[in-house]
Structures are given as structure tokens and as C-alpha cells.
Amino acid sequence: MKNFDLQAHLDEVYAGYPAARRLPVIGITGNYEDLCCKLGRGYYQSVIRAGGVPVIIPPSADKEVLMGTLDHVDALILSGGADINPLWTGEDPVPGLHGINRERDLPELLITRLAYNRQLPMLGICRGIQTLAVALGGKVCQDLGSEESRVKGEKLGVKHSQDADRSEPTHSVTIEADSTLYNIYKETAIHVNSFHHQAVSEPGERFRVVATAADGIVEAMESTEYKSILGVQWHPECMEEGLPLFQWLVGEAQAYRHAHEVHDRVLTLDTHCDTPMFFPKGIHFEQRDPRILVDLHKMTEGRQDATIMVAYLPQPKIGETFSSQVAFDVQGPTQYADLIFDKIETIVSQNSQYLQIARTPGDLYENKRHGRKSIMLGIENGLALGGQLKNVQHFADRGVVYITLCHNGDNDICDSCRGCNTHDGVSRFGEQVIREMNRLGLMVDLSHANEKSFYDALDISQTPIVCSHSSCRALCDHPRNLTDDQMRRLAAVGGVMQVTLYNGFLKAAGEATILDAIAHLEHAIHVMGIDHVGLGTDFDGDGGICGLRDSSELLQFTRQLLSRRYTERDIQKIWGGNFLRVMALVQKR
């Protein structure tokens, strides 16, 4: 006989402490029909069986609802249902198009894009895989019955809309062996059910096809960007064999939540970005501006606390003037750097509730405590001094935290790795600059310097040196990268090297990925130790690689570190702790 004693049930809930574990929260988009938000029970039951907490998301395009929902879920399931209106992809409907669901289209396309920007794990099911494609650059075949799918010229005639019970497998799919789907099932072929007449025709560049039916129809696709996104054309929530997919999603949701919690506790600092290079284009830092890789929205999505935004000064070639190299009308390099800092301060002033200038490590931590992001000021190319030693004091007063001594070409301070060995290392003026920077508490940055300049500066400086955006010569033979000997010498004097995300400094040929960046980081750790490494993205200065294309994807960097079992203490060191240790030491002088 059932127990209808409510108090007894409550007592069971409160029998221990805490009352329940913190399980990953999985949002599931609800279907809409007959003025009701509906969901097949297989979806939420599968999530529960997989160890997650299911939450149904109603079809609303209200931005407050969408953003509020994503703030509280750890993963997203895009559920099955009716067709997507082809007008969303710029196509007219074909005669075979079935019923569309106008209530779902916009809310689901929006939430998919927003979840993608936040790096949320996603699983698209049937209509859901098509939603992924439409939202993220792919295309959908509106009616399979109107198009013949052929393999080797022979029509195989797989029926994709079966009359069988939903729990009954009806055809097989072939799985790519190097895919997430294969890692889930450990098989190159599985049997699935099938209840659809639409399918993905083109996955788009963000996805690759990882499973097909015998007639070539796309049955599954996954992210090409090392993101936890997977779409399947069948209905795993109706099959016992479908549970591993939900277990995969819950596991990815747990990893996503763990990374979020780490970011709550550690300070995340990118030590080099070139966003001011885009100021002449009238960018909007308060918007999600597609022209730049760093803005308030992207920093928020990637859980980034701070960046060092530099005034980059191009090095004029012989016969050129500095003014001819920049977009703003200025008298010289010092005035140009001041103009860039003025514009940064204006951006900060206009967004002061969310953004502040920071001059010290203490400022960074104070801003994080108050929920504000931080911008620190840097100079890329000591040309900004205009040949005047007094300008070191000037820029120290403005709050600059480091000066990169040179860029791509020798200047009056030192020789560049792209220069002509003008001074055979650091010049006499350069020696004065380094000593004055030591006196005034500015970090000396040797990214872009040649090897002789590097070793000279290490001998001259009385404080540790930094390389704000460099990588490892042993893994990519480029003069901008540091040799193992340079790295060891840098560590020996207490300095740090920040791995950069510039494609050509990570990989000699082809497209670099997040895995290449991690390889450079781990090589640097092997050579220098965990106390001397970090990340300087060079975003908006041509930095950005597959999996780490802009600030919104920086959470993925942390997920990679966690998957390799780095401790939270190590992650704090990598995410700016080492760099700030040097900054604090330099600023004490």
C-alpha cells in the first residue's frame, strides 16, 4: 500500500545534510503544440538516469528569459519536433515541407547561438541537430522524399520516417572512428530509430559529419572547434541504447560547471591584447562587436576578468615616417600612445559600472570582488618614448604596467628578432630605459626582441623580465619564439613567458588549434617550471586559433587544463598569478 504521509517523505529528504548533491542542470527545449509547452518523458527521464537535473525551457525569445536561463543551466538539449522554417536560412519552402513550428524557431535559434557563445555543452536530437545546423552556419534538406540520396550511384532506399515503435531500432548508422560518438559507443556501427523527413544537408564549418545512414543521410555531427557539441538525427531518449549520449552530456556539463567554479575563485588575466588597433573603425566595446575579439560580452562569456590592452606602435621602415603608419593624426609616437590611452579611458568611463582601469595586482582583485572587469595599460614598442628618457616617467604616471622594448624592426632601444642587428643587442639608450623602468616599477617585456637583446636585458635589469606574448622555438622554429636556453635563463631570474595564440608562432604549417597552445604551454612548464608560464593571447593583433578564437572561448582553455588534472593552484598561476607575482615585485621598487 502506498504511503500518503507527506511528512514521512519530507523526513526522508532531510535525513542527512546536505539534502541533495549538486548535480549538473540540463536545460531541455520544450515542444509547442495545442497552446501547450510539451516534452516527451524520455528526455527528462534519460537526464535523470544519466545523473543530471532536467529543466524544461519554454519557447520564449525574451532576452531576459534566455539569458537568465543560460545563467542557471550547465548544458542544453535541443529536443525534437516539427520542421524549421526554411526562410531562416534564406531558402523558400519546397512542396514537400511539412508543418513548421513558428513558436519554437526564433527562441531555439537564439538560445543555440547564445549557448554556443558561452561554451555550453549541447546535444541536438532530431529537429535539434537541424537547429544546430541552421543556427551555426549549416543547411537543412527540407524533405528527404524529394531528393535522392545515392551511394555509388545506387539508391539504397532507407526509410527515415518509420511506423515502428519509438523504442525499436529501424536502421544502422556508420560512425567515424576518430569521433566523440565513437568514444561514447566504442563501435563503428550502431542501430538507431528514425522518425524524420528532414536532415542536415550541410553541417557548416563549425561541425563535421561523424555518422551517416546507408544512403548517405547525415545521422550525426560534432564540433570541429573542440567544443562539447554533438547532434544526432535519431531519438536516443526513446531507446535503452540511447542512455550513453545523455551520460556524455551530463559528464560534459559537470566539466563545464567545474570550470565555471574555478573561474569564480581565480583571477583570469590575458597579458596582451591589441584591441586598440581597431579604434579607428569605431568599435563598440559594450556590444558584442564582430569586428573585435575582446569586448565586454565576450569577456563575460569566456569568464575573463582582465586584459592588458596595449598601445601598439608600428616600427617605421627606412624612409617612412611614423605618422604615415597610423590612422590618427598625431605629431609623433608619444602622442599616439597617449591618444590610445585616452580612448581606453573613455571606454572605461562609459562602462564604469562593469569596467575599470587597474594599475596594480591589488586593483585587479578588488575589481573582481566587485564584479567588475579590468583593463591594464601596456605599450608594444618602446618607440612610444620618442627617444626621451623622461617619457618613461610620463607613461608610469599614466598607469602603464609594461613596455615591450621593440616590435618588428630595430628601434633606438634594442634590436628586434625581425631587425638588422643595429646595436648588437640593447643600445646605450636602451640600457638607460631599462634602468629607469626598474626604478619606476614598469615591467620590461622582451617579446619581439632578438636573442642578443634578450640576454643583454636580462643582465641589465635589476627586476625579473617578462615575455608577454611568446611561444616555444622547440615546437615552432620562428625567431619570435624563445629557445629552451632563453626560457631557462628567464626562469632563473624569476621571469615569466606567456604563451601566445598567434597561429604562425604555434605551428609551422596549417591551422593551429587549442591543442597546439596547450602543447607549447606544457613544453614551457617542462623547461621552466609551473611558476614561470601564462597566457598572452595577442587577440586583435592576429592572435586567435581554432578553439580559442576570441575572449568568449577562454573558458575552454581552463577546461583543457582541468582535463589534464592541473590543480586549481596551478591554474591560478597560469591564469595570471605568475605574471602578477612579477608585477608586484617590480612595482615594489
C-alpha angles and dihedrals in degrees: 000000000000119000109237093179104120093190091057090055091048091050089055090052092050097040092111141013128287096030092220140004121255100255125183112272113228117197115210120196110234125229119237124222137141092006090303135111104228138183131184110242092234090075099057094034090054091050091051092048089050091055102260138117112243121217121183115226114209119221100263127143093196105130094217090053093046096048093041091052094051090049089064106038129078098201140007134229116198102206131212128262142109129355128287117243105254091217087080087070094041094256130124117235119264120226092255094058110125128208116321124208110224092181092063106037104076097035092050096043089050096046090047092054092044092048090048090053090051094049093241115166110249137193117192117200123197101308084020095065088050090050089054090052096047094044096047107040107284134109138236131220103233098209125012090198091066096052127060114224110205134191115194089346094299123112106227097189104217109182108228099184105058130188093211124112110283091244092057120096110230106178143003131252128205116228128208109243095223095055139104088241090058090049088054097049102022088217135102093215133034136170119246140175122248132209109155143093096194127067142170110279098179121018094200126225095295092063140043128205111251102170135032138180121240090267093053097257112151109254100170141008135182140193120286089198100068091258125140095250124128132165129195128188096213130071109256092172088072096052134068087222090059096071095089090065091057091045089053091051094048090049091051090047089054091052091048092051091047091054090049091052091050090052089051089061106033129060112241114208127177105202099205134032130153101205092134087071085076096050092100088063092061096244122189111227092186092058131063090260113191091205094068135049096214124054137129094273095047092046089051094048092049092043091238115163103188147004135193103231112200136207099229116205118193114225109240117231122230109294094019128106124223092235091059090058099057134064098226125076104244135150096234148329096291092053090046093055090048090051091053091050091048090055092048090051090051091053090050093047091052091051101032094138089065106020138047139174112248125201102174139031087253090058090053094053092044091053091049091052089055095046095252128132121229137224120197121194125238138168122226106203123022086229082097089078089069090219091295119123090202090068090071085069090044093056093041087057090051090057101255110163100193142010120210099219097220144354133204098334138030116280133182092280104052148330121281128222084243094045141095101253091256096167102020088245127324115011125226088257089049090055089055091049093052093049091048091049088052090051094049098042101251119142117240110230118200101185106130094022119123121242096264091050089047095054093041091053092049089054094046102043120087092199132054118283127229134207101205097193117012137121140202123295090200091065098035118021100220125135090233090064126082123248119230089254091054090049093051092048090048091052091046091063092045097259131141137227118209114207110231130214098223106134097223093051093054102042131022094214135013131016117322119222139196087271091061090052090051090049091055091046093051092047089053090049090051092051101034107021131246093285095066107051140081146138129283106171102191086215111180089017091081092283118134131097139189107298093015103052099140143350093286090068098051091100085069089063089058091047089055091051092049092048087056090052099246110165122244089249090055091047091053090052092050094044093060107300093108093047092048091050088060092043092052091048093048094046093052092067 
